[in-house]
Amino acid sequence: MQSQTETRVATMGVFIYLADVDGHYERARAAGAEMVRAPQDEEYRRTYRARDLDGHRSFFTTPPG
């Protein structure tokens, strides 16, 4: 099976709710995670994006409500 990095096509994405998006971002970045976009406010909440070892994107955001 080829990875997203090899095919250049996103085959999945994960959306994860967190209470502390900024704190999680700083810990993940310090641990060497590949960041796609730093935390910022979106119409749906505060969020950031990272990429896993196979190139799939994960979205980390504050819960709704």
C-alpha positions in Angstrom: 0.0 0.0 0.0 1.3 3.4 -0.9 1.4 6.3 1.6 -0.1 9.7 1.0 3.4 11.1 0.5 4.0 8.7 -2.4 0.6 9.2 -4.1 0.2 12.9 -3.3 -3.5 12.3 -2.6 -5.0 12.7 0.9 -6.5 9.4 1.8 -7.8 10.4 5.2 -7.9 13.2 7.8 -8.6 13.1 11.5 -10.5 15.8 13.4 -9.7 15.9 17.1 -11.3 18.1 19.8 -9.1 19.5 22.5 -9.7 21.9 25.4 -6.3 23.5 25.0 -5.4 23.8 21.3 -2.5 26.2 21.9 -0.9 24.1 24.6 -1.2 20.9 22.6 0.3 22.6 19.6 3.3 23.8 21.6 3.9 20.3 23.1 3.5 18.6 19.7 5.8 21.0 18.0 8.4 20.6 20.7 8.2 16.8 20.2 9.0 17.2 16.5 5.6 16.9 14.9 5.3 18.3 11.3 3.1 21.3 11.5 1.0 22.3 8.5 -0.5 25.4 10.1 -0.2 27.1 13.5 -3.2 27.7 15.7 -5.7 30.3 14.5 -9.3 31.2 14.9 -11.6 29.8 12.3 -15.4 30.3 11.9 -15.9 26.9 13.6 -13.4 27.3 16.5 -9.6 27.6 17.2 -7.6 25.0 15.3 -4.3 23.9 14.0 -3.1 21.3 11.5 -0.3 18.7 11.6 0.8 15.8 9.4 1.6 12.3 10.5 4.5 10.1 9.3 2.5 8.9 6.3 1.5 12.4 5.3 -2.1 12.4 6.5 -3.4 15.6 8.0 -4.9 15.9 11.5 -7.0 18.8 12.6 -6.9 19.8 16.3 -9.7 22.1 17.4 -11.7 23.3 20.4 -15.0 21.5 20.9 -18.2 23.2 19.7 -20.4 24.9 22.2 
